[in-house]
Amino acid sequence: MKPFMDALPGEEVVACSGRVDLMAPRKTDHTDLTDNSTRPTDSPLYVMQTIEYVRAFLIGGVGLVRYNINVLLFTSEVFGVFKKNRVMEVGGYKRDDQVAHMELVMRLQKHMKRTRERGRIIYIPDPICRVEVPGTWRQLCRQRIGWHMQLASSLWTQRSMIFNPAYGWMGMVSIPYFILIELLGPVMELGAILLFISGIGLQVVHINLCIILVLLLTLYGSLLSAGMVMFEVWCSRKAYTSRAVTRLLLYACLETFWFRPLNNIFRMFGILQAMGLRKEKEKEIRNGLG
């Protein structure tokens, strides 16, 4: 609530999102929800999600609000607060799970641009809320498919803002970023891998050059993740042990080889399911008009 009270004269905070800290999955249904000491925090799946959340919140949260250009496109689905009167002005909160928080934030951003009001959506980088993460690959797959369906549906619903200069940085920078990097990222990454393998099989690519490019991209991704981990360790109030830091850095360097491709496959299923759902809705609309 602090950003709401600290708003400058003539400026209004319409929503605030806070970073969430991760809690390892429970071993049993009877595990104390507030006790993280008895949870398996050394599992590869939990460590990789920790690295992923750190990178996402630092880049997507802090990075998008750092210079006061008001381009934040999301709030934490489990931890955010909105001004009720502003939410009601844009039509309220939709019950459709396929749009959720992101679509509401986009409506608020669009409303503020149209009315030329100095409303802002704030992000707090200090984690004061904890969320339990998926503990199995099946749960992770279901979660990532749902997230990507929400992303695709939200961007499609508010597609009029894409590359629209009337919406400033939001229309020209933030939404295109989420389309090219977040939404289509899995398509481009998996497509590049398939093209690379096909090119080697057909002997139409320079293998040495391709290997160098792959190694450079892998090194870049690993260094980015490792850098985010070190920044988190440096700035965090939590006391990381040397063993925990070593494990985080090791997994950050190996992420490109196994976790990222699997995650991209899950996200691809999300895109396909979002397309199928969109076709079903369009068919229902046509049948209703008929």
N, C-alpha and C positions, 0 to 999 in steps of 0.2 A: 504493500500500500504506500510505501514511502515515495515512489515517483509521482503518485497522484497528489500528494501533499506538497511536494517540492516543485510542482509545475510553475514556470515563470508567468508573470502577468501577461495576459493575452494568449497564452498557450494552454492547451488542454491535453491531458493524457487520457486516451480513450480505452487503452488496453495495456496490460503489462504481463509479460511472460517471464517465468523464472527457470533457470537451468535445473535439471533434475540430476541427482546422483543415483548411481546404480546399486541395487541390492541383488545379491546372488540368489538364484532360485532355491526354494526350500527343498530339503531332503524328503520331508513328509508334510502332510497337510496340517500336522499339529505343531510345526515349528513356530516359535515365537516370531511374530511379524516384525518386531522392533530389534531383534537380535540377529546381527549379521555375522557373529563370531562362529556360529555353528553351521554356516552355509559354505558350500564348496566353491570358494573364490579362486581356486587354482585351475579350474577347468578351462580348456582352450576356448570354448564357446563364450564363456563369461569374460575372459581376458580380451578377446577380439571385440566384443560388444563394448567393453570399457574404452578401448582405443577409438572405436568408431564414434561413440557418443562424445568423447573429448574433442575429436576433430570437428564433428558436426556442429557442436555448440560454440566452439571457439571461432570457426569460420562463418557458419551460418547465422549465429546469434550475435556475438560481439562484433564480427566483421561488418555486418550489414547495418549496424546502428552506430558504429564508432564515430562517424563524421557528420552525424545529425542530418542525413539526407532522407531519413524516414522511408526506407525501402524494405523493412522487415515484412516477410510474407507469411510467417507462421508464428503460432504460439505453441507452447508445450501442450500436448493433448491432455495431459494429466495435471497440469499446474499452470493456470493462467486466470486472470481476472479481467472483466470487461465492465465498462460503464453501461448500466442497463438502458438508460435513455437512448444512447447512441446505437446500441444493438437493436432496440425496437424501431429506431428510425430507418434502419436498413432491412427491416423485414423479420427480425428475430432470429433465433437459432433454429436451423433446420434439423429435423430428426433424421434425415437421410445420412446413413453412415458413410456414404461414398463422397461426401463433401466435407463434413465435419469442420474443424477449426480453421483450416487454411482458407476455405471458401468464405467463411465469415470475416476473416482478416482482410481478404481481398475486397469484399463488399464495403468494409469500413474504410479502407484506403481509397476506393473509388468514390465513396460518398464525400470524404474529406476533400478530395481533389475537385469534385464537382461544385461543392459549396464554398471552396476556397477558405476553409477553416484551418486554423493552425493546430490540428489534432495530431497527436503522435502515438505510436505504439512502441513501448519500451521493452527492453530485455535486460534482465538482471543476471549477471554471470556467476553470482555466488550460489552454490547448490544448497538449498535449505529444504529440499523435498527429495524423497527417495522412491524409486520405482523398481519393482521386481521384474527382471528381464527373463526372456524365454530360456528354459533349461535344456531343451532338446531341439534337434534340427527340425523336427516336424512343427514345433511351436514357432521357431524362428521363421520358417517358410511361410506359415500362415500369417504371421505378423507382417512380414515384408511385402507379401502379396497385397494385403489390406492397405498398407501405407501407400504403395505405388498406385493402387486403384483410386485412393483418395486424391493423390497428387494429380493424376491424369484427369479425373472428373472435375476437380476444382479448377484446373487450368482451362479445361474445355468450357466450363460454365461461365468463366469470366474472360473468354478469349478476345472480347472486344478491346481489352486493355493492352494486348500484345503489340509492341512497337507503335503504340499510340502516344505521340508527344504530349497530348493533353493531360496525361497522367504522370508526366515528368520522369524522375528516376525509376519509379515503380514500373511504368510501361516500357521504358527504353532499356533498363538495365536488369532490374530484379526478376521480372517475369521471364524475359528471354534467357537469363542465367538458369532459372529453374527448369526451363524447357530443354535447353541444350545440354546442361550438365547433369541435372538430377533426373529428368524424365527420360531423355534419349540417351543418357550415358551408357546404360546397359546395352542398348542396341548397337551403339558405335563400338564399344569395347568387345563385345562378343562377335560382332561382324568383322572387326579387325583381326581377331584370332582365327576365324574361319577363312578369311582371305589369305592370311599368312600360311596356314596349313595347306590350303588349296594351291597357292602359288608355289610352295615347295614341291607338292605332288606333281604339278604340271611343269615344273622347272622353268617358270617364267619370271622368277624373282631372283635378285642377287642375295643369296643366303647370308653371306657375311655381313652385308649392309643391314639386312633385316634383323639379324641377331644383335648387332650393335644398337640399333634403334630400340629393340625390345629391352635390352639391358639398361639403356639410358632411361626409358620410361619406368622400368621397374625400380631403378635406383632413385628416380625422382619421387615416385609414390612412397617408397620406403623412407626416404629422408623427410618427406612431408609429415608422414605419420609419426616418425621418431621425434621430429621437431615439436609437434603438438604435444607429445607425451612429456618431453622435457620441459616445455612451457607450463604444462599443467602441474608437474612436480614442483617446479620453481615457485609458481604463484599459489598453489593450493594450500589450504590450511590443514589438510590431512598430513599425517606423518607417514610418508612412504618409506618402507625399509629398502635397503640396497637390493635385496632379493626380489622384491616386488618391482622395482624400477628396471632391473635387469630383465625380468620376465616380460615386462611391457615393451621394452625396446626390442627384444628378440622377436616377439610376436609381431610388432610393428614392421619389422624388416621382412617377415615372411608372409605378411598379409596378402600381397599381390599374387602369390603362388597358389593359394587355396581358398581363403575366405572370400576374397573379392570376386573371383569367378563364380563361386556358388551363390553369393549374394546377388550377383547380376542375373543369374538364371532365375532366382526367385522373383526378382523385379520384372523380368521379361514376362513371366506368367501373370504378374499384376497388370501389365500393359495389355496383354491379350484378353484377360478377363474384363478389363475396363472397356475395351473395344467391343467385346461381345455384349456387355451390359448396355452400352450405348446403342447398339443395333436393335436390341430388344425393346428399349424405350422408344426409339424412333418408329419401330414397327407398331407398337401399341398406340402411338400418337396417330399414325396413318390409319390404323383400323378404327380409332375413335372418330377421326374426321370422316372416314368413309361411312 
